[in-house]
Amino acid sequence: QIHVEESGGGLVQPGGSLRLSCAVSGSIFSFATLGWYRQAPGKQREWVARFTDGGTTNYADSVKGRFTFSIDYAKNTVSLQMNGLRPADKAVYYCYAEQITACGTSDYWGQGTQVTVSS
């Protein structure tokens, strides 16, 4: 059973920074896609950053240039460095991992971590 767990959320002032981390059980190399999504109150979940096994990282336009996705293969963790935070970035952030096997595709989600941007 794959386990995904986020950490690092909290309260930050506008313009501040936070770093989210996500620990993934199993080998990072076994996942076709790794990413971060977020869900603000009253809104649908949206993707923020996504890394595919082709080696490409994509960012939503709303975070491009401010957020950076990274992987620590030795620690089996993925991170999201968030700089220049805005009140609109307030949301629950979820780590996502997609695994493709001979049996099909499986999606794994963490429980989410709250990010609040407020003065």
C-alpha positions as CSV (number, residue, x, y, z in Angstrom):
1,Q,0.0,0.0,0.0
2,I,1.4,3.4,-1.1
3,H,1.3,6.1,1.6
4,V,1.6,9.8,0.8
5,E,1.9,12.4,3.6
6,E,2.4,16.1,3.4
7,S,3.9,18.5,5.9
8,G,5.0,22.1,6.1
9,G,1.8,24.1,5.8
10,G,1.0,27.0,8.0
11,L,0.2,30.7,8.3
12,V,2.4,33.2,6.4
13,Q,2.1,36.9,5.6
14,P,1.6,38.0,2.0
15,G,5.0,38.0,0.2
16,G,6.3,35.3,2.5
17,S,7.5,31.8,1.8
18,L,6.7,28.3,2.8
19,R,8.1,24.9,1.9
20,L,5.8,21.9,1.6
21,S,7.2,18.4,1.8
22,C,5.7,15.1,0.8
23,A,6.9,11.7,1.9
24,V,6.1,8.9,-0.4
25,S,6.4,5.2,0.5
26,G,8.1,3.0,-2.0
27,S,10.5,4.1,-4.6
28,I,10.0,7.6,-6.2
29,F,11.1,6.0,-9.5
30,S,8.0,3.8,-9.5
31,F,5.7,6.8,-10.1
32,A,4.8,8.1,-13.5
33,T,3.7,11.5,-12.2
34,L,4.3,13.4,-9.0
35,G,2.6,16.7,-8.2
36,W,0.9,19.1,-6.0
37,Y,-2.7,20.2,-6.2
38,R,-4.6,22.6,-4.1
39,Q,-8.2,23.3,-3.1
40,A,-9.5,26.6,-1.9
41,P,-12.8,26.9,0.0
42,G,-15.7,26.7,-2.3
43,K,-13.5,25.9,-5.3
44,Q,-12.5,22.8,-7.2
45,R,-9.2,21.1,-6.7
46,E,-6.6,22.5,-9.2
47,W,-3.2,21.3,-10.1
48,V,-0.3,23.5,-9.1
49,A,2.9,21.7,-10.2
50,R,3.4,18.4,-11.9
51,F,6.5,16.3,-12.7
52,T,6.3,13.4,-15.2
53,D,8.7,10.6,-15.6
54,G,9.7,12.2,-18.9
55,G,11.6,14.7,-16.7
56,T,9.3,17.7,-17.3
57,T,7.9,19.9,-14.6
58,N,4.9,22.0,-15.4
59,Y,3.4,24.8,-13.3
60,A,0.0,26.4,-13.3
61,D,0.2,29.9,-14.7
62,S,-0.9,31.3,-11.3
63,V,2.2,30.1,-9.6
64,K,4.8,30.1,-12.4
65,G,7.9,32.0,-11.3
66,R,7.0,31.8,-7.6
67,F,6.7,28.1,-6.8
68,T,9.4,25.5,-7.4
69,F,8.9,21.7,-7.4
70,S,11.8,19.4,-6.5
71,I,12.4,15.8,-5.7
72,D,14.9,14.3,-3.3
73,Y,15.4,10.7,-4.6
74,A,17.5,9.7,-1.7
75,K,14.7,10.6,0.8
76,N,11.8,9.6,-1.3
77,T,10.3,13.1,-0.9
78,V,8.9,15.8,-3.1
79,S,8.8,19.4,-2.1
80,L,7.1,22.6,-3.2
81,Q,9.0,25.8,-2.4
82,M,6.5,28.7,-2.4
83,N,7.8,32.2,-2.6
84,G,5.9,35.5,-3.0
85,L,2.8,34.0,-1.4
86,R,-0.5,35.8,-2.0
87,P,-3.9,35.6,-0.3
88,A,-5.2,33.8,-3.4
89,D,-2.7,31.0,-2.6
90,K,-4.6,30.1,0.5
91,A,-5.8,26.5,0.2
92,V,-5.4,23.0,1.3
93,Y,-2.4,21.6,-0.6
94,Y,-2.3,17.9,-1.6
95,C,0.5,15.8,-2.8
96,Y,-0.3,13.4,-5.6
97,A,1.4,10.4,-7.0
98,E,0.4,8.3,-10.0
99,Q,1.7,4.8,-10.5
100,I,1.3,2.8,-13.7
101,T,1.6,-0.9,-13.6
102,A,0.5,-3.8,-15.7
103,C,-2.7,-3.8,-13.7
104,G,-3.5,-0.2,-14.6
105,T,-3.2,3.3,-13.2
106,S,-3.4,4.1,-9.5
107,D,-3.6,7.5,-8.0
108,Y,-2.5,8.3,-4.4
109,W,-3.2,11.4,-2.4
110,G,-2.1,12.7,0.9
111,Q,-4.5,14.1,3.5
112,G,-3.6,17.7,2.7
113,T,-1.9,20.5,4.5
114,Q,-3.4,23.9,5.1
115,V,-1.7,27.0,3.7
116,T,-3.0,30.4,4.9
117,V,-1.7,33.7,3.6
118,S,-2.9,36.6,5.6
119,S,-1.7,39.7,7.3
